[in-house]
Amino acid sequence: GESDESSVLASLATAPSCIVGLVSDTHAVYDPEVTRCFRRAGAQVIIHAGDVGHHGGHEEVLSRLKGEMNQSCVDPGPEGTDPPPEPGPGLVPVVAIRGNVDDVGNARDTLPEETTLTLAGHRVLVTHVRPTTQRLEQLRQQDRGCADDDDPIDVVVCGHSHKAEADDDKHRRTAAAAAAEAGAAAEAEAEA
């Protein structure tokens, strides 16, 4: 349940390292290959950086992602592909935020616009659109309610651009925080 996920996240906050699976922009399409990749990598937490659904459908994507990440066995997939991965070490929490097309159903009530968490001693901001330097400073203040030098956000995880990218912010686009854009896990089907 939710308290079990909270316990796992609390232990990952102070762990010496943590394997994180990043995904975004699934647009209501669940691809089991994403789960297989995360399980092969030994992901200890999954972060979904928004656009889980596409004007609906976010619940099914999150349900399947959580269910398949935490089941004891995996469908081996088509013949001739890699063997199924071993089960993970335990519960794998899925942290998700909403994106610009998570706009119907209960997505607005159940998915936050952004969130912060601590993984392996690093403060991580999860937001759909990469924040400007000014917005990141504002979020840092809201997150802590204190001065600039306490518990800074170290990493920004975002989606929206549909381009996988990681950088150390040498151009200071996000106030010296490292940034990871998850890319797009699925392209939305053309609307009729």
C-alpha positions as CSV (number, residue, x, y, z in Angstrom):
1,G,0.0,0.0,0.0
2,E,0.9,3.7,0.2
3,S,2.5,3.3,3.7
4,D,4.7,0.5,2.3
5,E,5.8,2.8,-0.6
6,S,6.5,5.6,1.9
7,S,8.7,3.2,4.0
8,V,10.7,2.2,0.9
9,L,11.1,5.8,-0.2
10,A,12.3,6.7,3.3
11,S,15.0,4.0,3.2
12,L,16.1,5.1,-0.3
13,A,16.4,8.7,1.0
14,T,19.5,7.8,3.0
15,A,20.7,4.8,1.0
16,P,24.3,5.2,-0.4
17,S,23.0,4.7,-3.9
18,C,19.7,4.2,-5.7
19,I,18.8,2.8,-9.2
20,V,16.0,5.0,-10.6
21,G,13.8,4.2,-13.6
22,L,12.8,7.3,-15.5
23,V,9.8,7.5,-17.8
24,S,7.5,10.2,-19.1
25,D,5.0,10.9,-21.8
26,T,3.4,7.5,-22.0
27,H,0.2,9.2,-23.3
28,A,-2.1,6.4,-22.0
29,V,-0.1,3.7,-23.8
30,Y,1.5,1.1,-21.5
31,D,4.5,-0.7,-23.1
32,P,5.5,-3.8,-21.1
33,E,9.1,-3.4,-22.5
34,V,9.5,-0.4,-20.2
35,T,8.9,-2.5,-17.2
36,R,11.2,-5.3,-18.4
37,C,14.0,-2.7,-18.9
38,F,13.5,-1.3,-15.4
39,R,13.4,-4.8,-13.9
40,R,16.6,-5.9,-15.8
41,A,18.3,-2.7,-14.5
42,G,17.2,-3.4,-10.9
43,A,15.3,-0.2,-10.5
44,Q,14.5,0.5,-6.9
45,V,12.1,3.4,-7.6
46,I,10.2,4.5,-10.8
47,I,9.7,8.2,-11.5
48,H,7.0,9.1,-14.1
49,A,7.5,12.8,-15.2
50,G,4.0,13.4,-16.5
51,D,1.7,12.9,-19.4
52,V,0.9,9.5,-17.9
53,G,-2.4,9.6,-19.8
54,H,-3.7,11.4,-22.8
55,H,-6.9,13.2,-21.9
56,G,-7.6,10.1,-19.7
57,G,-6.1,6.7,-19.3
58,H,-3.5,7.5,-16.6
59,E,-5.0,5.1,-14.1
60,E,-4.5,2.0,-16.3
61,V,-0.9,3.0,-17.1
62,L,0.1,3.5,-13.5
63,S,-1.8,0.4,-12.3
64,R,0.0,-1.8,-14.9
65,L,3.4,-0.2,-14.2
66,K,3.0,-0.7,-10.4
67,G,1.6,-4.2,-10.8
68,E,4.2,-5.5,-13.2
69,M,7.1,-3.9,-11.4
70,N,6.0,-5.6,-8.2
71,Q,4.8,-9.0,-9.4
72,S,6.9,-12.1,-8.6
73,C,7.3,-13.2,-12.2
74,V,7.2,-11.6,-15.6
75,D,5.7,-12.7,-18.9
76,P,8.8,-13.8,-20.9
77,G,7.7,-11.9,-24.0
78,P,7.9,-13.1,-27.6
79,E,10.1,-16.2,-28.3
80,G,13.7,-15.3,-29.1
81,T,13.8,-12.3,-26.8
82,D,15.7,-12.0,-23.5
83,P,14.6,-14.4,-20.7
84,P,12.4,-12.8,-18.1
85,P,14.3,-10.8,-15.5
86,E,14.6,-12.0,-11.9
87,P,12.0,-10.5,-9.5
88,G,13.2,-7.3,-7.9
89,P,14.4,-7.1,-4.3
90,G,11.1,-5.9,-3.0
91,L,8.5,-3.3,-3.4
92,V,9.3,-0.7,-6.1
93,P,7.5,2.6,-5.5
94,V,6.2,4.5,-8.5
95,V,6.2,8.3,-8.1
96,A,4.2,10.1,-10.8
97,I,3.2,13.7,-11.5
98,R,0.7,15.0,-14.0
99,G,1.6,16.6,-17.3
100,N,-0.3,18.9,-19.6
101,V,-2.5,16.2,-21.1
102,D,-3.3,14.6,-17.7
103,D,-6.4,16.9,-17.7
104,V,-9.5,14.7,-17.3
105,G,-10.9,12.2,-14.8
106,N,-9.3,12.3,-11.4
107,A,-5.8,13.0,-12.7
108,R,-5.9,16.5,-11.3
109,D,-6.9,15.2,-7.9
110,T,-4.5,12.2,-7.7
111,L,-1.4,13.4,-9.6
112,P,0.5,16.4,-8.2
113,E,1.8,19.0,-10.6
114,E,5.2,18.5,-9.2
115,T,6.9,16.8,-6.3
116,T,10.2,16.6,-4.5
117,L,11.8,13.6,-2.9
118,T,15.2,12.6,-1.6
119,L,17.0,9.6,-3.1
120,A,20.5,8.6,-1.9
121,G,20.9,11.9,-0.2
122,H,20.0,14.0,-3.3
123,R,16.9,16.3,-3.5
124,V,15.0,15.5,-6.7
125,L,12.4,17.8,-8.2
126,V,10.0,16.0,-10.5
127,T,8.0,18.3,-12.8
128,H,6.7,17.9,-16.3
129,V,8.2,21.0,-18.0
130,R,11.8,21.8,-17.3
131,P,11.7,24.9,-15.0
132,T,13.5,28.1,-15.6
133,T,16.1,29.2,-13.2
134,Q,13.7,31.7,-11.6
135,R,11.0,29.0,-11.2
136,L,13.5,26.5,-9.7
137,E,14.5,29.0,-7.1
138,Q,10.9,29.6,-6.3
139,L,10.3,25.9,-5.9
140,R,13.3,25.5,-3.7
141,Q,11.9,28.1,-1.4
142,Q,8.5,26.5,-1.3
143,D,10.0,23.1,-0.8
144,R,12.0,24.1,2.2
145,G,10.4,27.3,3.4
146,C,13.9,28.4,4.4
147,A,17.1,30.0,3.1
148,D,18.8,29.2,-0.2
149,D,21.7,27.1,1.2
150,D,19.6,24.5,3.0
151,D,18.8,21.2,1.2
152,P,19.1,22.5,-2.4
153,I,17.4,20.7,-5.2
154,D,20.2,18.7,-6.8
155,V,18.4,17.0,-9.7
156,V,15.5,18.0,-11.9
157,V,13.6,15.2,-13.6
158,C,11.2,16.3,-16.3
159,G,9.5,15.2,-19.5
160,H,7.4,17.1,-22.0
161,S,10.1,17.6,-24.7
162,H,9.9,14.0,-25.9
163,K,13.7,14.1,-26.0
164,A,15.8,12.0,-23.6
165,E,18.6,14.2,-22.3
166,A,20.8,14.5,-19.2
167,D,23.1,17.3,-18.4
168,D,25.0,18.9,-15.6
169,D,23.5,22.4,-16.3
170,K,26.7,23.9,-17.6
171,H,24.6,26.6,-19.3
172,R,22.8,27.2,-16.0
173,R,19.3,26.6,-17.4
174,T,18.2,25.1,-14.1
175,A,20.2,27.0,-11.5
176,A,23.1,24.5,-11.4
177,A,20.9,21.5,-10.7
178,A,21.6,18.5,-12.9
179,A,18.7,17.7,-15.2
180,A,17.3,14.5,-16.7
181,E,14.6,14.6,-19.3
182,A,13.0,11.2,-19.6
183,G,12.0,11.4,-23.3
184,A,8.8,9.9,-24.6
185,A,7.8,6.3,-23.8
186,A,5.0,6.4,-26.3
187,E,3.6,8.6,-29.0
188,A,0.0,9.6,-28.6
189,E,-2.3,8.0,-31.2
190,A,-3.7,10.4,-33.7
191,E,-7.1,11.7,-32.6
192,A,-10.0,11.0,-35.0
